[in-house]
Each structure stands twice: as structure tokens, then as C-alpha cells.
Amino acid sequence: MRVHAVGRPELAPLEMPARFKHDIAYFMTPSGEHGAPTLASDEYWIDAAEARRWLEDGVLLLISPLDSASKAEVEISEDQERWLEWLIEHEIQHVRVEA
């Protein structure tokens, strides 16, 4: 799968494994939060400050959709780390995934 920087045609898409289609949901900023716009299908907004924090900490916090009190820190994978580095290096927040 490929991750494209929306509005940045000069950047080559980032190749990611197929499972990243599910992983990206852990990192997306919901529409209306932290300035995230309403997006088209297969498009995601990633808050830049959060991306830097995840990369620095090496973990992300998962909150159960069934019980918001249930939280777990999960170590980011090498692929997720590579993707976060790509976002930060190129100052990308808006991405589109393509299978």
C-alpha cells in the first residue's frame, strides 16, 4: 500500500505493508479535533504535535472503544516509526492511503 501526502505532489508516496490500513486509525485525528477537517474516504489527518510525541516516546496510548477507562500503552512498530519520521520530516498532516 502507498501513503500519499495530500496536496504535496512533489513527494513520492511512502510504501507501507497492507496491515497499515488498520494501523493508521490509531494515529488519526477525528474531524473537528485539533483543527482536523472533514475528509474524504481513505484520507486521514494526523496532528503534528502528536506525531512528534509518539515518535519521541516510541509508544501510543490505545483507549478501549467499549470502556474509556481501559487504556494501554503500545510500542510503535518499525514501520509505524518510519511513517512518523516521514510525516515529521516533510511536515505532513493530511494523507491518503491507496492499496
C-alpha positions, 0 to 999 in steps of 0.5 A, a space after each residue: 500500500 502507498 501513503 500519499 501526502 495530500 496536496 504535496 505532489 512533489 513527494 513520492 508516496 511512502 510504501 507501507 505493508 497492507 496491515 497499515 490500513 488498520 494501523 493508521 486509525 490509531 494515529 488519526 485525528 477525528 474531524 473537528 479535533 485539533 483543527 482536523 477537517 472533514 475528509 474524504 474516504 481513505 484520507 486521514 489527518 494526523 496532528 503534528 504535535 502528536 506525531 512528534 510525541 509518539 515518535 519521541 516516546 516510541 509508544 501510543 496510548 490505545 483507549 478501549 472503544 467499549 470502556 474509556 477507562 481501559 487504556 494501554 500503552 503500545 510500542 510503535 512498530 518499525 514501520 509505524 516509526 518510519 511513517 512518523 519520521 516521514 510525516 515529521 520530516 516533510 511536515 505532513 498532516 493530511 494523507 491518503 492511503 491507496 492499496 
